[in-house]
Amino acid sequence: MTAEPTPVPFDDETYAGLQKSAREHLWMHFTRMSSYEQADVPIIVRGEGAYIYDAKGRRYLDALAGLFVSQVGHGRQELADAAAKQSGELAFFPLWSYAHPQAITLAERVANYAPGDLNRVFFTSGGGEAVETAWKLAKNYFKLTGKPMKHKVISRAVAYHGTTQGALSITGVPALKAVFEPLVPSTFRVPNTNFYRAPEPFSESGDLEAFGRWAADQIEVAIQNEGADTVAAVFLEPVQNAGGCFPPPPGYFQRVREICDRHDVLLVSDEVICAFGRLGHMFGAERYGYQPDMITCAKGLTSGYAPLGAMIASDRLMEPFLSGSTSFAHGYTFGGHPVSTAVANANLDIFEREGLNRHVLENQDAFRATLEKLNDLPIVGDVRGEGYFYGIEMVKDKATKETFDDAESEKLLRGFLSKALFDAGLYCRADDRGDPVIQLSPPLTCGQEHFDEIEQKLRGVLEEAWTKL
């Protein structure tokens, strides 16, 4: 990939016009719009490799891959060319009783990557829609197979699964849900796998495997409390994102699989973030050796060059729909869009040609070791994650693991860290859906020079943050 020159900054008049239009018309997502009544809106105009550039010509290391999305990095001309070529041939046609070559090819390709008999691919526009699709399929499937009461869903505390009404109901972050209540009923939360905050006796013994067994067993307790004849599915991320990257303890998913099988409950692996190389495999389920009944995915499927998601189901779940007049009465206008699926196929060509999964596996230890250098800072309580997916939890007291109260967290994250990190040339995420963390998820093409830059910029900002507490 040939490096391009740094873009010429927008002139003052153009820049001022964009700022005015943004303030008056653009409603940004998950954003406090009042923040930009006085301050400028960050306007990103170009990306190249692991870097993004703003309208003033400043460069930033994209340490979040956009939003856990840009696996192959920015500025890949062949992906733009694939989109343009497909647009010229067939710009749009729905998958409602019809098909087109790009969707057919991609469905087969994704099914071949997926573990076990997950051979049926239902395309959506994004991750939340994929989660919504999985829940609807679970309910529909059990109604067709003589178990009409099985409709409830179990997920984990602090887990994020999307913003649509169903996906938000499955989400385990109360603050995100409160303003939209009432949501879809019949969803229940169990403990997550945050070993840093594990309850006694596990915090005392340090027995990670025993903690994992306990956490998995809480799923069975929830199933039994609700009645197995009413529970349809368990939704789990391979590595939970919200809260700051909680990997599964050894044996955790194997135990969950046993529990789901015993009670005829479907196991959904929500891999909107974890799929397509983020953990060094096409799917996180491969890394941890478990067989889900469904996988939900999006983001890295196209590396963000076009919107696309998918729900991948087992042959068992398709079987009731293969006879008679039965159909899955569900779909999206832009699900499996010709341009998006063409981009996805080109994106997967890059994965295979450049060996990106192998690259992550070969470099993941170096990424971890570089981030763990930050453990010498008094504000860093825990560095955790897998592959190219990490969270750094910040604390007031390392010895006691004391965290920040709401006011302190507000001052630390929104009052200082978010802007300071960006000003330092690092795009990442300071988040407090749970305890305060910094989330990192760089493009899969990154190497040691990028790891070092991330660590050095984080170190400078975190050292300054500590002086402001």
N, C-alpha and C positions, 0 to 999 in steps of 0.2 A: 504494500500500500504506500503510495507516494505521498509524502507530507506536503500539505499546502501552506502557503504563507498565512500568517495571522491576518484575519479580516480587518479591513479599514474601518475604524469606528464610524458610526452614524454621525452625520453632522448635527449640530445643536438643534436646528429647527426640526429635522425629522425625528430626533430623539424626543424632543419636547412634545411633538404631536402624538407620538406613540404613547407617551406617559399619560397625556390627557385622555386619549381614547380608552386606554386601559382602565383608568380610574372611573370613567363615566359609563363604560359599557361591558367590560369583561368581568364576569363573575368567576373568580378562580376557585378551584376545588379545595376543600378542607383549609380554607384560608380566612383569617381575620381581616376582613376587607378594610376595617378601620385603620389597620397598620399602614395602609398606603395613602391615607389622606394627606400626609406630609412627606413621607419617605417615597423614594422612587421604587417602582415595581422592577424587580430583576427581569431583564428581557434577554433571553438566550437566542442567539441568531445562527449559530453553526456548531457542528461537532466534528471532531476528527480523532479517530482512535480512542484513546481513553480521556480525551479532553473536550470541554465545551467552551464556547466563547460568547461573551455578552455584547450588547450593542455599543458598548464603550471600548471594545477591543480587548477586554481583560480575559485571561485564560484561567480555567479552573479544572482541576482533576476531578473527573466524574467518579467518585468513590461509592456511588449508589447505583451505577448503571441506569441512570434515569430514575427508575423506580423499580429496581430489581429486574430490569427489562433488557438492556442493551448488551446482550451476551457477546456479540461479535465486534462490539465497538461502533463508534460513529463514522459516518462518511464512507460507507461501503457502496461504491458505485454500482457494483453488480446487482445489489438489491434494488436500487433505484431503477436500474435498467430492466430488471424483471417486472417491476410494477408498470413501467411505461409500456413494455412490450405487451403485457396482458391487457392493459387498458385499451390498446389499439386493436386487439383481437376480440375480446369480450369483456367489457368493463363491468357488467353486472348481469347476473341471473340468479334467481333464488333456488334453493335446494328443496323447494316444496314440490315433491313428486318428479323433480327433474334433477339432472346432475351435469357437471362439467368436468373436463379432464383434470384440472388442477386439484379440485376437491377429491376426486377419486384417487389420484396418485398420492396425495398427502394423507388421506385416510389409511391407505394400505401401509404407507411408510410409518406413520405414527403407531399403528397397530403392531407392526413388526418390531418397533422399539419397545413397546409396552410389555410388561412381564406377564407370563402365563397366558390365559385365554382372553385377555382384554383386547378383543378383535373388532369391537364396534365403536366407531368414532362419530360423535354428534358434535358438529361445529357450532360455535357461538361467536359473539362479537368480543367477548372478554371474559375475565375470570369470575366476576360475580354472577354472570349469566350461566357459566359452567356449573357453579355451585347450585344455583337455582334449578338447573336442569337435573342435577344428580338427585336432589331431594324429591323433585316431582317424579322422576323415574322410579325411585325407591317406593314411593306411595302407590304409584300406578302398578308396579310389578306385583306388590303384595295383594292388591285388590284383584288382580287377574289370576293369582295363584291360590285364592281361597283364604287369605289372611287379611281381610279388609281393615282390621283394627290397627295394623302395624303402620304407624304414621309418624311417631315421635323421633326426635333426633337428639343425640348426645354429642356435645363438643367440650372443649376445655376452657378453663378460666383464662381470661385475657386474650384468647385466640381471636384473630380477625379473619372473617370469611367473605366479606363483601358488603355492599351497600343497598342492594335490592331488598325488598321487604322480607323475603325468605332468607337470603344470605345474611342479612343484618340480624335476623332472629337467631340464627345459629351462632353469630359472633358473640364472644364472651367479654366484651368491653362495655360495661354499663353506661359509661359517659357518652358513648357513641349512639346509644339506643334510646336514652331517656326522652329526648325531644321528639322522637318519632313514634312513641308508644300511642296506642297499643299496636304491637307487631303480631306476626303470625305465632299463635300459641304452640305449645307442645315441644319446646326445646329446653334442654337441661345441661348444666355445666358440671364438670368434674375437675379435679386438680390437674394442673399441667406438670411438665417435667423440669421445672426450674430448680435444679439441685442446689444452687447457691442460696435459695430461700426455702430449702426443704424443712419440713417440720421435724421436731424431735420424734423418735430417737435417731433419725437418719442424719440430721445435722451434727449430732454428737459422734456417731459411729463412722460417718464418712462412707457408708456402704451404699455405693451407687446402684448396684444391682438390686439390692433389697428395696431401695427407694423406688426403682422402676417397677418392681413387682407390685408394690403397694399402690403406686399411681395407676397401673393397669387394672388392678383389682377394684379400684373405685368405679371403673366403668361397669363392672359386673354388679356392684352394689346399686348403681343407678338403674341399670336394666331391671334388676329384681324389684327395686322400689316402685318402678313404674308398671312393672308387669311385662315380661318378655313378649307377650302377645300384642303389645301396643308399640313396641320400639322397632323402628324400621332401619335406622342407620346410625353409625358413629362417624363423625367427620374429624379427621386429624391431619395436621401437616406433618411431614417427615421431621422437619425442624421448625418449631413454632416461631413465627416472626414477631408478633406483637409481644412486648415485654422484653425483647432483646435476645432472640436466638436461643431457644431451648432445645438442644439435641436430645434424642431419646436415650435413656440408659440401656445398657446391654440387656437383651431379652424382652424389652418392653413391648415391641410390636408383635413379637411371637406370642406373648401372653394375650395381647389384645385380640389377635387372630383366633386363638383358642376360645376366648370368651364369646366372640361374635359367632363362631361356628356352633358353639353349644346352644346359643339362644336364637339362632337363625336371624341374626342381625347383619346388615351389610356394612362392610368397612370401606369408607370412602377416604382415599388419600388425596388431600387437597394440596396439589403441587403447583398452584399458580405461581409461586415463587421458586420452589425447589426443583422443578423440572428443567430439562434442557441445559444441563451442565453446571448449574449453580453449586451442586454438591459433587461434581465430577462424574455424573452418570446422566443418561437421558431422563431417568426418573429416580427420585429419592428413595422410592420403595426398593429399588435394586441395591442401593447402598446399604440399607438396613435389613435386607433379606426377608421381606414380607410380601404377601400376595393380597392386594386389595381387590374388592369387587368392582370398584370404579376409581378412576383417577380424574381429577379436574385440573386443567392446565390452561395457560395463556402466555402472557408476557414474553418469555424467551423463545416461544414457538416461532415468532417472526423477528426477534430481537428489537421489537418496537417499530420496525419499518412500515408496518400496517397493523391495524387492530384485528386480533383473532384469538379465540379461545376454543377449548374443546372439553367435552366429557367423554371419557373412554370407558366403555362398559364390557363386562364379560359376556360370553356367549349365552350363559345361563339367563342373564337379564334380558337379552334380546328374544329368547325362545318364545315367550307368550305372544310376541308381536308378529310371529312368522306364519300364523295361520288365521283363516277366517277373515272377518272384517275389522279386526282390531288394529288400531294405529295409536301411536304416541302423539296425542293432540297438543303438540308443543313445538315451537320454533321461533326463529328470529329472522327478520328481513335480511340482515347483513351477515348472518351466520354462514361461514364457509364462502365468503365473498371471493369471486374469481381473482381479484388483484391480491387480496390478503393471502390466499392459499398459494398463489404463484410466488409471492415473497417468502412464505414459509418454506416452500420447497427449495428455493435458492439459499435461504438461511441454513437449512439442514445440509445442503451441499457444502457450505463453508465448514460446518461442524465436522463433516466427514473428511474433507480434504485437508483441513488444518489440524485435525486431531485435538479439538478443544477440550473434550472430556479428559483425555490423557494429560493435556497441559495443566488442567486444574489439579489432577491427582499428583502430578509431579511437583507442583509448586505450592500445594496447600500447606505443607509443613513449614515452608519458609514464610508464608503469609502469617500463619499462627505465631511463629517465633518472633517475627517483626512486631506484631501487635502486642505480644506479651512483654515486650520491653517497657510498655507503658505501666506495667504493674508496679514500677518503682515510684509512681506518683501517688500522693496521699488521697487524691480524689477518685482513683480507679479502684473499684472493688472487685470486679470480675471481668475477665475477657473470655468470651465463650462463642462457640459456633463450629461450623464444619465447612470444608471446601473453600469457596470464595464468598462466605456468608457469615458475618460476625456481628456481635453486639458487645459493647463495652458499657458495663453498668457503673454509674458514679455514686459515691457514698460520702457521707459526712465523716464517718469513722470506720477505717478499715478493720480495726480489731473487733468492733461490735457489729459491723455491717449496718450501722444506723443509716437510714435513708433520709431524704429531704422531705419536709412537709410540703403541702400544696403551694404555699406562698413562696417557699424557697425554690421549689422546682420551677415555678413560673419565672422567678427572677433569673435562675440559672439557665434554663433552656431558651425561653423566649426573650428574656431580657438581655442575654449575653451570647450564649453559645451559638445559636443558629446564625446570627449575623456575623459573629466573629470568625466562625469556621469558613463561611463564604468569603468574607473579606480576606482571609488568609489564602484563598485560592483552592479551597476544598469544598466540593459539593457532596454532602452526606446528610444524615438525618438525626437530629436530636429529638427524642421522642419520650413521652411519659405515659404511654398506655400501659400502666404498670409502674415499675420503678424507673427512674430516669436513666436513659441509655443513649448511646450514639450507635447508629446502625451503619454497617459497611457492607457493600455488595458491588465490588468493582467489575468492569467488563472482564470476561473470561480470558481475554488476550493479555491481561496485565502480567507483569513480572516483577522482579526484585526492585528495579528502579522505582516502580510505582508504589510498591509496598513501603519502601523507605520514605518516599515523599508523603504518603499518608501518615506514617508514624511521626515524622518530623513536624508536620503541620498540626496534627492532633496534639502533640506534646506541647508546642508553644501555646496553643489556645487553652489547653487544660491547665497548664501552669498558671496562666493569667487568671483563669476562672477561679482557681483555688484562692488567689489573693483577694477576690471580691466577695468571698463568702462571709 
